[in-house]
Every structure is written in structure tokens, then in C-alpha cells.
Amino acid sequence: MILKLREYGIADPEEIYQYKKCVHPDRPEPLDLHLGMFLPTLLNQATPEQMDRFFMPAWNLEIIGTYAQTEMGHGTHLRGLETTATYDPATQEFVMNSPTVSSIKWWPGGLGKTSNHAIVLAQLYSLGNCHGLHAFIVPIRDMNTHIPLPGIVVGDIGPKFGFHEVDNGYLKLENVRIPRENMLMKYSKVEPDGTYLKPPSAKLTYGTMVFIRSMIVGESAQALAKSCTIAIRYSAVRHQSEIRPGEPEPQILDYQAQQYKLFPLLATAYAFKFVGQYMKDTYHRITEDINQGDFSEMPELHALSAGLKAFTTWETNSAIEVCRMSCGGHGYSRSSALPDIYVDFTPTCTYEGENTVMMLQTARYLVKSYRQAKAGQQLNGIVSYLNEAQSRGVQPQPVAARPTVVDINDLTRLVEVYKLRAAILVELAAKSIQQELQRRKSNEDAWNNSAIDLVRASDAHCHYVVVKLFTDKLREIDDTAIHSVLSTLALLYALYGITKNSGDFLQAGLLSVPQVMQIAVRIKELLSLLRRNAVALVDAFDIHDKRLNSVLGRYDGNVYEKMFEWARRSPLNATEVHESFHKYLKPLRSKL
Amino acid sequence: MILKLREYGIADPEEIYQYKKCVHPDRPEPLDLHLGMFLPTLLNQATPEQMDRFFMPAWNLEIIGTYAQTEMGHGTHLRGLETTATYDPATQEFVMNSPTVSSIKWWPGGLGKTSNHAIVLAQLYSLGNCHGLHAFIVPIRDMNTHIPLPGIVVGDIGPKFGFHEVDNGYLKLENVRIPRENMLMKYSKVEPDGTYLKPPSAKLTYGTMVFIRSMIVGESAQALAKSCTIAIRYSAVRHQSEIRPGEPEPQILDYQAQQYKLFPLLATAYAFKFVGQYMKDTYHRITEDINQGDFSEMPELHALSAGLKAFTTWETNSAIEVCRMSCGGHGYSRSSALPDIYVDFTPTCTYEGENTVMMLQTARYLVKSYRQAKAGQQLNGIVSYLNEAQSRGVQPQPVAARPTVVDINDLTRLVEVYKLRAAILVELAAKSIQQELQRRKSNEDAWNNSAIDLVRASDAHCHYVVVKLFTDKLREIDDTAIHSVLSTLALLYALYGITKNSGDFLQAGLLSVPQVMQIAVRIKELLSLLRRNAVALVDAFDIHDKRLNSVLGRYDGNVYEKMFEWARRSPLNATEVHESFHKYLKPLRSKL
């Protein structure tokens, strides 16, 4: 791949990312962080002088780099990182240290065995003052012999759930000296005498984080699309049990229970596709604004990307496993590809911001917005519903008290209902904080004692956004046949979400008991409507067999014969009689 | 282990199982099916003559056997199995065949490389008639050379999600002839002339299935107890973020969001422990009855073991992953043990009866009981509530219509509420079937078109049983301190279940909106009450470090240093410079 990149002259990090996505899709690799973090960080944060020193050698793989941020004892909460970089004006060097066991850098991909350099995030100390986290280029292995340099303790962190191909590593720094010029100094600086110069704006590093979280929303959609493709195609191939005695075993996709497992997930996959596109577009639009000095939408984008990252990865995470188990025993075989999809995907719930922390960040924005609305301020953007809610005096109340005239087939009305649910739950969370404060709790304790409500509010907000974006998307579709089937999917998504959270809607008086029961009946109708289009709807994701890499999910449906072929190639079948017979079983017999 | 079994004279299959549980706990092995299925099946279904021929050789590992039931195209629905055993009176042999690709035996543990015999389940044909499934002892490999015998195509089915140590295998039979005496003939028989003699009772094989499902309930409890032990101990060790600025990072177990993830699971682990004990006791009690010719409680036990197997494995399956993710990134390392617990546990949702099928079997019993109650029959046992419901005319209704005087702290009243919920959902499912029938649907289609309601009814029934058994258990506890903390856990279990399914309770008018809100507040209080006992409550599961095998879950809490030690022993760290540097990276450089 590296050689081909040269041949085609592909040098831009985003183009490298796209190229890798074409030739090695969905495959974690030891050089991922070199290409995806080390080079881009140089481009963003290195001075021209540093670019000269590091970029071309890195481009030619003389320097192989990784990005070392997370420590054994510190993840999402960056301020807690312990690694130190202390400036020594006498030698004009930084002295890098891992002062405790918990400060050992832990998890960076490619760090264990592959990299000879790392961009290390460390607390910068100069002239006795701590200036917070900064990035330093630290050589860790000899560029010729690849042997670790003095003061460097580096290695692989051991077997994991997945990512077997990646040498996630540890790095312990013991008085490692690097030249002053190895601090990435495009923005903040340490002068030779130790004087520290602040970066012009703290918001500059904000963007990458938001970008990656936005991308993860799209990755959720893709992982879910793959899983649905496999499970739905296989459910059309697999025959099991009997509906009518004596008749042939039906396709398992004809069972209502199977449809109820898979079709809501199919609808979710489509929903997340559209949300992913929206996040990407929004990111680019707001980045444009930021480049022109307009930071006004940044907080909203930050809150949205955090919440939707958590919402979509959590949903997808459980959905992949539902898909796997819906394939029965064969889902457990790696020939299904589903175990690999799961172990590769599940870290997204944790990395780039642990999901619960992300939900709480979004909640912080929602509560802040709610308070602004309450103070009479006019909100813009996606939280503007908090204004309306304010003026309508929305709050939980018995069902009977609120007139419920919702047509359960009208998506626009359902979006409205989701919106009101979000508004009510944001209000509930804000009130919980208020009550805690009235009990003389500190702000921080009040916040912590309302965490359940806050996460719930964020979740409802994200759910509303997803239903809304799916509904909005329908307006862009001209083809009536496509519009029709996507409307059915969107309706299923919205109604399924209501049944799964019916307590919220009943509690708030947004829907009546007869409506909730009507929705359950309607969902059954939608499942049977979708049955005939289900396989076509996953085919439309257009995931090539090679990329899907699943015997169960093959486009041609020739599952059983190919599964037999796949099994025969199992490593254990390399010899007809396995060595364990001669080594263990036979000798054991003679002792019995 | 085998040698020690001899030394101690352990021969009874149940004793073997217990011994293995002591020395190799929770470790799947290639000989598991030999010890756990092949030997016991001989004991149960072999004639004295067959015992002479097979048991001692199997006991001495001359014969290594497995149990081959599942086929590539057929799992839970046993009648669909395609393998044939056709009796040939001329030679007094059975001719065994795998007539299609989908009939290839698939998944049996130890079949791929370890076993030289298999008990094969096949459709018996004699004198032109099919007599259904029977068990046959089929030699598959030469006992000396271990080379597959003529007509036998056998091998490993390839890499899986877990169970890496077990050679799950395939077996294709091509006109394999075995002597008539290799059919297990303790109950049914084929005479030399081909005459088939039926078994005296079809219920005789019923017991094993029920036994295994009952045992799985206990395994759910154990897997969940292990996961909670790891996650809760680690949450007391891990410090993260800040509640109050400037103060040290608190233990993550002090975060309400973390408590809300873990404490309901801790309560569930205790609940499942008690349910597991109950199932074991009930199994033994009813087996006694059966041995004395009383089969009256068998259907209830069958329905209960099916439903609770599904209910507890599904709950535990997602709970293990919640525990893993609650440990942040380190949960993803195999040093946490959580990935291994998950991949070893998750097949229980599929094997011994796929969970959705299990739920539908329980539902069949519930609907049948409901109809009996409606016809005025007096029901006994755990479904007797369907009588009461019948006489009270319980059905879904608006909240306001039903007087709600439930004290949310009174477990007895909460059991009642769960019971009414189950009754209402069983009635809903029965009515859905009725409505389908009125629309001139066949019985089978009516059943399939009500599958969602049926699964939901079973789930509510099982949930009721679990809440009830937990509450019943409290009465047996004399120690007031233990009674107090277990009551708190039981209350948390019951209230958490209500908030997660609040729609059901509101919809049925069993609880009012203010009560549901009050429950949310009460849950927060219970979490903070349980905080100080949480670590003691997992310590009480008394799982030895050796068995837990988790760096994160160590009893002494010395996580970080031990994690560093564990990592340093990673296979990739065997050499300081990995061969990939010399083989790939260095040569590549020279080409750039």
C-alpha cells in the first residue's frame, strides 16, 4: 500500500485515509497511527523548521511515529495526564518522565514494536511553572537497529479482545532528554531561556476531536449496515422449524420475531447513514465559518458530535450482537465476519471520549441552553426547541391532562413528539440539579447526583435529532418508489423508538395508552410491509463481498457450500492427524 | 486431570463435572464432550452389552467420543435433522449418510481432531419407514493411527469468536456402515430382521434437556458475578476526572452514572444466584416425582427452564459487556478477563435451545394455561396467577381507571405488580392470537403474527418469577445486617426493572406517573446506600483470584503494577526487536 501511495503520488493525509479505505477497508494496522495521527499532527502543529526535520523522514518511513496520549491511569479526562516534560535551560532540553506507574503511556497503536518515534502528550514545566498539556516528538528506538533508546521502556500491552494485528503499546520515560526544538511549537512556544508563550487560541485543537467524533457516527452506520447485510441475507437463506406442519421449513426471515429483531436495526442503519452525512456536511460548513473567524456554532457542533458519537456507537454496539445472534450458531463462527465486526467496532464506545462522559458533555450544553431559554434568551439551531418548550410550559403530567391528537403515521408529528420528550427530559434534569442545590449541595455534587437524568436527557435529545434528520432526508427524495420504502423505514424507526421508550411518552402525556397499543399493531404491519424489500434494502448498501468478507452474508446466497470450503481451510485441518494426538492423547492412553 | 481422576477413583459423570469445575474452572476443552456427553449418554442409553463394549474403552480413552447432533443447516428444530441411518437387514448394518451439504454435522466440540468416535443423531429408516431421530455410535478415526475411516470426512470448522481451545468439528458420512448393535438400544430397538420397537415413553429424554437449561441459569449467575466482581473492584481502584475542581480525582465508583451501570447488575447477579439455586432444587424435586411416576409438574418445569434460560442468558450477555465497557479501555484488554468471559458465555444464548425459540416455548405454556384458566380450570404452581387475573378481569387500561396504592418500598406489593403485568401481557398475547384467528388466519399464522407479544409475555413472566424468588429468599435470612443489604438489592432489582419497562406498568395502569417518578428518585437513594457495601457484596461471591484470572479484578486492588507485569509478558515482547522490523519495515524503507 505504501509503495502504491508513492506510485500514485498520494500525500495528503485525508487522501491517504481514503486510499487505505479502498484497499484495506476496515482493517486495523500497525501503521495506522503513523499515517492517521503522526503525519497529520506534524502538518497541523509543527513549525516550518520542524516540518523540514521530521516530515520527509516520516514520509519515507525512516521515522515511524505514533501518538501517545492515554496513560495507564488516565483516559478521557486529559487534565489528569501525569507525564512530565521539564525544561532545562542549561542544556536547552526537555527532560521527559513517567513519574508513576499510572503515568505509563498505554494503548497507542503501533507503539509496542513498530514505531521509532512518538508524539508524547505531557505536562509542560518551565521555570517552575506548569503550563498544561503539550506535544513533544520523542525518539524511542534507534533508527537503524530499532533497539529502544536509553531511558525508554517500550513494549506491547498484550492480547486484546480484537485489534490483534496492532501492537498497542506502553511507554515509560525515565529522564529522557530531547532538544527544545522537539516540542511542537507552531502555536505555543518555549524560548531558549525557558519563557513560555501561550497559543493564540485554545480552540485550535478543538476541531480534530470534533472531526473524529463526527466521522465515528459514519463508522457506526457502516458497521451496522454490514451487520444488517449479513444477518438479513442469511435469514433469507436459512430455513428453520415450521410454521405449518408438514410444509417445508420457512425462511427464518418470515418469522415475525426475526423481523422484529432485524428490521428496526435496518431502519437504524439507514437513519445513521443520513446522520453521518449530516455530521460530515455540518462539520465542513462550520469549519468554513471558523476559518472566517465565526466560532458561534462551535459549541453546538461540539455537543452534537459528542452526543451522537455516544448514541450511535452504543446503539450499533448492541445491534451488531443482535445481528450475530440472529444468525444462530453460525454467527459465532468467524466465517460470519460478525465477531470481527464487533471486536473492531466496540472500542468506539470508549475511545475518542468515553460514551457516558460524552453524553454528560452534551447534557451540559443542553442544561446551559435550557437555562438561557428560561432567562428569556432566544436560542438558535438544534436546541431552539427549548425556547418553545419554555413558552408552552411543557412538563411531565398525567396522560389525561394533555390533549393527544397525534396521528401515529404522520412523521412530522412524531418528530414533534420526540422533540417534546427531549424538552421534558432536559427540564427534568435541570430541575433535579436545582433541587440538589436547594438541599445545599455544591454545584459539583448536584451535577453528579443528577447524572442519570442528564444522560437520559442527552439520549432523548440525540434520539430526536436522529428521527428529525431521517424525516428531513425524505424531503430530498424525488423517486416515489424509493420515497415510499424509506418512509416506511423512517416510520418504523420512529415508532420502534417509541415502544422501546413508551414509559417516557406516557409519563409525559405525549401519547395515550390506546395510541401506544395502536403503535404496537402498526409496527407489525410495517414489518410485514418491509419483508419483501428487506434484502433489496441491504443490497442497496452496496457492500462488496470482498469487503463484507462474510460467508453468511454472500451476495449469491450460496452459504452452506462456501462454509464447508471455508472450514476445510481451517489451520487445524493442515494435517489430517493433529500433532496433539501423538504428543498428548496417545501417551496418556498408555498411562491409563 | 484425567490421571488425577483415576488416582481419586472419580467415575460418576456428575462427579467428573464437579472435579473439572474445581481444577479447570470455566475453561472449555476438547475432551469436554467426551466426559460430559459421550460417557453420560452411554450410561443413559446403552444396553448392558453396549456398556461392556464401549464404556471401559471410553473410560480408558481408547475410545474418545463426542456427541454429534447439530447439522450445518439444522439446529434448535430437531425434527429437521437430515442425517440418515438406513437399516440393511442383509448385513445387519446401518448405512449412515449425510445426504446434503446442509446435513453435515457441524459444531460438536472435540469432533474436528480429537475424537475417534461420535454418537450421531440420525433419522432411522427401517423396512422403508422413518422412525425419527435415534442415536448411533459411529467410529470415525482409526483407533491406532487416528486417520479418518473410509467414508468419513471430518475436520475442524475453523476459527470462532471464542472456544479457541476446542476443535468444534464437521462430519460428513458417505455410506458408512456400522453394525446393528451400534444403535443405542436401551429404549427403542431395531431387531435383526428390521422390526422397529418403540421406546416405552417419549418423556425419558426430556430430562437431560431440562437439566442442562436449569444449570445454565446458574452459569448466568456465575458469569455475571465474575463480571460484577471485576468491574466493581476496578471502579473502586480507578480514579478519574473531578467532581470538585482542584480536589483529587475521585474513585469512579463514586459517580452516579457508574453506580447506575453496575449496581443494578450486582442486584441481578444476586437475583440469578437465587434463581439458579431454585432451579436446581426444583429439578431435583421434580426428578424425584418423575422417578415415582408423577409427571404432573414436568410441563411447568420445562416451560420455566426454557424461559429462565433465555431470560438470564440474555440479561447476562449484555450485562457482561456493560461491565467490560464500564472499565474503560482496560476492559478491552484480555488482562481484564472480561473479553474471555463474554466470548465463552455468549453461546449460551444460542445453544441448548435458541433463546427466542425458548421464549416462545414458555409462551406456548402460558397461553395454554391462560386458556385453561379462562375455561374455568384451576391452575396450580407458578402460573396460578392466571386464575386470579381471570377472576379480577385484569386488562390494560388508562392509568386513572385503576386505583394505585402501591407502596414502592414494599417488595411484596412490587411482586404483585410484576405478577399483574405478566398476567396482562399473557392476556394481550392470547388476544392477539384470537384476533388473528378471527381474521381467518390459520393457527400457525396466528401464532407467528403474535410472536412479538408472546416473547414479551414470556419475558414479563420470567421477570415476575425472578422478582418473586428474590423476595422469597429474603424470608430465609435471619441475620439482620445481611437481610438489610439484600433487601436493598432486591428492592433495587425490582424498581430498576420497573423504570426500564415503565411503559408496561403505566400502560396497564399498575403504577401512576407520580409513582414512576418517585421510583426514579428512590433508585438514586438506593445507589448511594449500596455504595459503601458494593465491594463487600462482590467479595461475598468469594471468587478466588486464580479463578477470576483478572488483573483489573484482583482482590488486593494492586491493578496498575500487575497490569504492567502482565503486559511485559506479552508474546510480542519475547524479543526487544520484533522480526517484522527486519522482514518488512527495513526492506520497505530501502524502496522508498
Chai-1 contact restraints between the chains, C-beta under 6 A:
chainA,res_idxA,chainB,res_idxB,connection_type,confidence,min_distance_angstrom,max_distance_angstrom,comment,restraint_id
A,N60,B,L592,contact,1.0,0.0,6.0,A-B,restraint_1
A,L61,B,R589,contact,1.0,0.0,6.0,A-B,restraint_2
A,L61,B,L592,contact,1.0,0.0,6.0,A-B,restraint_3
A,M72,B,Y560,contact,1.0,0.0,6.0,A-B,restraint_4
A,G75,B,G328,contact,1.0,0.0,6.0,A-B,restraint_5
A,G75,B,G329,contact,1.0,0.0,6.0,A-B,restraint_6
A,H77,B,Q240,contact,1.0,0.0,6.0,A-B,restraint_7
A,H77,B,S241,contact,1.0,0.0,6.0,A-B,restraint_8
A,G80,B,E249,contact,1.0,0.0,6.0,A-B,restraint_9
A,V101,B,Y560,contact,1.0,0.0,6.0,A-B,restraint_10
A,V101,B,E561,contact,1.0,0.0,6.0,A-B,restraint_11
A,S102,B,Y560,contact,1.0,0.0,6.0,A-B,restraint_12
A,W107,B,G329,contact,1.0,0.0,6.0,A-B,restraint_13
A,K113,B,L572,contact,1.0,0.0,6.0,A-B,restraint_14
A,K113,B,H578,contact,1.0,0.0,6.0,A-B,restraint_15
A,H146,B,V577,contact,1.0,0.0,6.0,A-B,restraint_16
A,H146,B,F581,contact,1.0,0.0,6.0,A-B,restraint_17
A,G155,B,N573,contact,1.0,0.0,6.0,A-B,restraint_18
A,D156,B,S570,contact,1.0,0.0,6.0,A-B,restraint_19
A,D156,B,L572,contact,1.0,0.0,6.0,A-B,restraint_20
A,D156,B,N573,contact,1.0,0.0,6.0,A-B,restraint_21
A,I157,B,A567,contact,1.0,0.0,6.0,A-B,restraint_22
A,G158,B,A567,contact,1.0,0.0,6.0,A-B,restraint_23
A,G158,B,S570,contact,1.0,0.0,6.0,A-B,restraint_24
A,P159,B,R334,contact,1.0,0.0,6.0,A-B,restraint_25
A,K160,B,Y332,contact,1.0,0.0,6.0,A-B,restraint_26
A,K160,B,S333,contact,1.0,0.0,6.0,A-B,restraint_27
A,F161,B,Y332,contact,1.0,0.0,6.0,A-B,restraint_28
A,F161,B,P339,contact,1.0,0.0,6.0,A-B,restraint_29
A,D167,B,L572,contact,1.0,0.0,6.0,A-B,restraint_30
A,Y170,B,A567,contact,1.0,0.0,6.0,A-B,restraint_31
A,Q240,B,H77,contact,1.0,0.0,6.0,A-B,restraint_32
A,S241,B,H77,contact,1.0,0.0,6.0,A-B,restraint_33
A,I243,B,E444,contact,1.0,0.0,6.0,A-B,restraint_34
A,I243,B,N448,contact,1.0,0.0,6.0,A-B,restraint_35
A,R244,B,E444,contact,1.0,0.0,6.0,A-B,restraint_36
A,E249,B,G80,contact,1.0,0.0,6.0,A-B,restraint_37
A,Q256,B,N448,contact,1.0,0.0,6.0,A-B,restraint_38
A,Q256,B,N449,contact,1.0,0.0,6.0,A-B,restraint_39
A,Q256,B,A451,contact,1.0,0.0,6.0,A-B,restraint_40
A,A257,B,T356,contact,1.0,0.0,6.0,A-B,restraint_41
A,A257,B,A451,contact,1.0,0.0,6.0,A-B,restraint_42
A,Y260,B,I452,contact,1.0,0.0,6.0,A-B,restraint_43
A,M325,B,C349,contact,1.0,0.0,6.0,A-B,restraint_44
A,G328,B,G75,contact,1.0,0.0,6.0,A-B,restraint_45
A,G328,B,T350,contact,1.0,0.0,6.0,A-B,restraint_46
A,G328,B,E354,contact,1.0,0.0,6.0,A-B,restraint_47
A,G329,B,G75,contact,1.0,0.0,6.0,A-B,restraint_48
A,G329,B,W107,contact,1.0,0.0,6.0,A-B,restraint_49
A,G329,B,T350,contact,1.0,0.0,6.0,A-B,restraint_50
A,Y332,B,K160,contact,1.0,0.0,6.0,A-B,restraint_51
A,Y332,B,F161,contact,1.0,0.0,6.0,A-B,restraint_52
A,Y332,B,P347,contact,1.0,0.0,6.0,A-B,restraint_53
A,S333,B,K160,contact,1.0,0.0,6.0,A-B,restraint_54
A,R334,B,P159,contact,1.0,0.0,6.0,A-B,restraint_55
A,P339,B,F161,contact,1.0,0.0,6.0,A-B,restraint_56
A,P347,B,Y332,contact,1.0,0.0,6.0,A-B,restraint_57
A,C349,B,M325,contact,1.0,0.0,6.0,A-B,restraint_58
A,T350,B,G328,contact,1.0,0.0,6.0,A-B,restraint_59
A,T350,B,G329,contact,1.0,0.0,6.0,A-B,restraint_60
A,T356,B,A257,contact,1.0,0.0,6.0,A-B,restraint_61
A,P398,B,V513,contact,1.0,0.0,6.0,A-B,restraint_62
A,A400,B,A400,contact,1.0,0.0,6.0,A-B,restraint_63
A,E444,B,I243,contact,1.0,0.0,6.0,A-B,restraint_64
A,E444,B,R244,contact,1.0,0.0,6.0,A-B,restraint_65
A,N448,B,I243,contact,1.0,0.0,6.0,A-B,restraint_66
A,N448,B,Q256,contact,1.0,0.0,6.0,A-B,restraint_67
A,N449,B,Q256,contact,1.0,0.0,6.0,A-B,restraint_68
A,A451,B,Q256,contact,1.0,0.0,6.0,A-B,restraint_69
A,A451,B,A257,contact,1.0,0.0,6.0,A-B,restraint_70
A,I452,B,Y260,contact,1.0,0.0,6.0,A-B,restraint_71
A,S502,B,G503,contact,1.0,0.0,6.0,A-B,restraint_72
A,G503,B,S502,contact,1.0,0.0,6.0,A-B,restraint_73
A,G503,B,G503,contact,1.0,0.0,6.0,A-B,restraint_74
A,G503,B,L506,contact,1.0,0.0,6.0,A-B,restraint_75
A,L506,B,G503,contact,1.0,0.0,6.0,A-B,restraint_76
A,L506,B,L506,contact,1.0,0.0,6.0,A-B,restraint_77
A,Q507,B,V513,contact,1.0,0.0,6.0,A-B,restraint_78
A,Q507,B,V516,contact,1.0,0.0,6.0,A-B,restraint_79
A,V513,B,P398,contact,1.0,0.0,6.0,A-B,restraint_80
A,V513,B,Q507,contact,1.0,0.0,6.0,A-B,restraint_81
A,V516,B,Q507,contact,1.0,0.0,6.0,A-B,restraint_82
A,Y560,B,M72,contact,1.0,0.0,6.0,A-B,restraint_83
A,Y560,B,V101,contact,1.0,0.0,6.0,A-B,restraint_84
A,Y560,B,S102,contact,1.0,0.0,6.0,A-B,restraint_85
A,E561,B,V101,contact,1.0,0.0,6.0,A-B,restraint_86
A,A567,B,I157,contact,1.0,0.0,6.0,A-B,restraint_87
A,A567,B,G158,contact,1.0,0.0,6.0,A-B,restraint_88
A,A567,B,Y170,contact,1.0,0.0,6.0,A-B,restraint_89
A,S570,B,D156,contact,1.0,0.0,6.0,A-B,restraint_90
A,S570,B,G158,contact,1.0,0.0,6.0,A-B,restraint_91
A,L572,B,K113,contact,1.0,0.0,6.0,A-B,restraint_92
A,L572,B,D156,contact,1.0,0.0,6.0,A-B,restraint_93
A,L572,B,D167,contact,1.0,0.0,6.0,A-B,restraint_94
A,N573,B,G155,contact,1.0,0.0,6.0,A-B,restraint_95
A,N573,B,D156,contact,1.0,0.0,6.0,A-B,restraint_96
A,V577,B,H146,contact,1.0,0.0,6.0,A-B,restraint_97
A,H578,B,K113,contact,1.0,0.0,6.0,A-B,restraint_98
A,F581,B,H146,contact,1.0,0.0,6.0,A-B,restraint_99
A,R589,B,L61,contact,1.0,0.0,6.0,A-B,restraint_100
A,L592,B,N60,contact,1.0,0.0,6.0,A-B,restraint_101
A,L592,B,L61,contact,1.0,0.0,6.0,A-B,restraint_102
